[in-house]
Amino acid sequence: MPRIVIVAAVAMAAAVAVPSVAHGATVYQDGRTPHRLLLQAEPGETNLVSVEGSRAVVIRDDGSPLELAGVPTCMPLDIHAVSCSAVRRIELDLGVGPDNAVIATPHEVEIEGGAGNDRYAALATDAPSRVDFDGGIGTD
């Protein structure tokens, strides 16, 4: 009988000690416009997003892992980055929190920062950047 109690106690301690799997932002393809991608952040996470490239676009979030949801033109590079081809427009819905985005692509990018102190920087590329930034509530 004491053996069962010990095993149960160890199992409960292991369940508490093992961290949960981190959920991160998800990349979707707009069903109406196949060349348009949407990165949707999870509520409450801080995003450190970069979008770079002209032919193939690499989207990276160093603040949280990225998941792909039915995007046949994208493939994961690692847990924080995806590479996508045939992209014309990228939308970043970063949600609540102090988010940062670095844009280094000539493709159209729309950033919706949501509540929080959000920032973005557009880096020099071989073509002009096209960024539409809505920082939301907060110091942006």
Salt bridges, closest charged atoms under 4 A:
ASP30 OD1 - ARG32 NE 3.46
ASP30 OD2 - ARG36 NH2 2.44
ASP62 OD1 - ARG60 NH1 3.59
GLU67 OE2 - HIS23 ND1 3.90
ASP78 OD2 - ARG60 NH2 3.24
GLU91 OE2 - ARG36 NE 3.04
GLU91 OE2 - ARG89 NE 3.46
GLU108 OE1 - ARG89 NH1 2.75
GLU110 OE1 - ARG89 NH2 2.47
